[in-house]
Amino acid sequence: CGPPFIPPCRGRGRGPRSRGESSERWVWCKVSLEPGAKGGRRGPEAAGARRERRTLGRGGASGPRAEPEAAKSRPGRRKSGSSGPGAAAKRARSFRSRGRGFGREPEPRAESRKAGLQLQRGQRRRSLRAGPPNATAASLGGSGRLRRPPPGGRVAVVLDQGSGFVKVGFAGEQQPRLVLKSSSPGPGALGCELGDGGARAHPIKHGVVVDWQALEGLWERLLVGGLRVCPERWPVLVSDSPSAPPAGREKVAELLFEALAVPACHMASSALLALCSAGAFSGLAVEAGAGVCHATPIYAGHSWQEATFRLDVAGSTLSRYLRDLLVAAFPDLQLRALPRKAITQLKKRCCYVSLDFEGDLLNPDRHHPATFCLGNGCSVCLSSERFRCPEPIFQPRLLGQTKPGLPALVFQALQKVPARLRTRLADTVVLAGGSTLFPGFTERLEMELEAQCRRHGYGALRPHLVAKPGRGTAVWTGGSMVASLRSFQCHWITRAMYQEYGSRLVHEVFN
């Protein structure tokens, strides 16, 4: 019979670690006993016992280490069959087959000592960084190795897919790695970078997915080309719109498990994630993004679908409205062909919410003119357009719509919840989304909410608004916090669970 084997175990290298090398190593242990050892004792004290260690690093295993000179000079020693390149390859194959039982993939093996040295000198020293936070689309090109998940814990990718922008990054981080436009190259351009020109598709409109093929291509490029990760190794947490149809979650699960082959996924309401970013699990989430506004009451992590209200006037609508205002104010400048990016920058830098819209509109002394350079050699001086641009969120009738404004929808959401919970939810009204960043937005919304409460006989109800500085990415931040919690790791839907139960499991878990 051959020498006994000890299963591979985890150990720590005693020597100094090289740059970028993990502190944990897989150590192969083998004990060889001479015939005639009494009692078959296994250990260094047994006569003729010898222990050999083989360490497989991240760059691949090099050849067997040379035996000590004292061991080579022993007289009458029979040469063991456990040395040489062939034996090293055999041990590596055995290690790979046994290492899967420990829940981790074994490290890659080099074919020879020369190949292992080349890996150590070259590839193992390459940086696996995906770039600085909020990288632009132009930085997504180029070649690089895919990022592997760290050995400890289940680290996930957090993806907040909005109508105007998509935020993606790793769980546990404070900011997303990439913040890019949701528009992507048209179908058939899977190999194109996100920064390429040409026809572009908008997979999401007003919070609802309308082009699943474009969404699949966008997510694949974000994960592989943007974050440099292998989708088969990383769990993914995706935000879900409060007004999205239930069938959309089935399509998202199908896209993640079948198209991207992720090991696990979770879909969380964007309203709940916005509350989590403020450290709350009960409250009222007010989201105002690029495509849609929502008012969603949530208690103990569960949302009231019948008390959720939406408004289709949001950031993109305000940008088009600002363009119309500029064209009417400056008919000689040909502003109709002004790029959307310039309009968006103008809106962010110059526009604000008026606390007295009718009074400011009638009094020219309150207009506070501001000059903005358009970048094409001309500049415009904005007057009343500065506060007229965001006003449709509070008065949709300015755009010809009959729906009430956002303050009225927030009050209706509070009316729908039970009376015993109304005060508790009103104490935590969390703002989220880029359209809530207008100066004066928080003060105007709070003022009109109090007026709504007094008008309908709820004078004792005092809504308290929570407006964090980084509320533009509040949904992604909440997802990063939730996915990094140890208590959350049992809430993932794995690929095996999806293959066994199908899409009905998605409704049972996430509804």
Secondary structure, 3 states (H helix, E strand, C coil): CCCCECCCEEECCCCCCCCCCCCCEEEEEEEECCCCCHHHCCCCCCCCCEEEEEEEECCECCCCCCCCHHHHCCCCCCCCCCCCHHHHHHHHHHHHHHHHHHCCCCCCCCCCHHHHHHHHHCHHHCCCCCCCCCECHHHHCCCCCCECCCCCCCCCEEEEECCCEEEEEECCCCCCCEEEECCEECCCCCCCCCCCCCCEECCEECCEECCHHHHHHHHHHHHHHHCCECHHHCCEEEEECCCCCHHHHHHHHHHHHHHCCCCEEEEEEHHHHHHHHCCCCCEEEEEECCCCEEEEEEECCEECCCCCEEECCCHHHHHHHHHHHHHHHCCCCCHHHCCHHHHHHHHHHHCCCCCCHHHHHHCHHHCCCEEEECCCCCEEEECCHHHHCCHHHCCHHHHCCCCCCHHHHHHHHHHHCCHHHHHHHHCCEEEECHHHHCCCHHHHHHHHHHHHHHHCCCCCCCCCEECCCCHHHHHHHHHHHHHCCHHHHHHCEEHHHHHHHCCHHHHHHHC
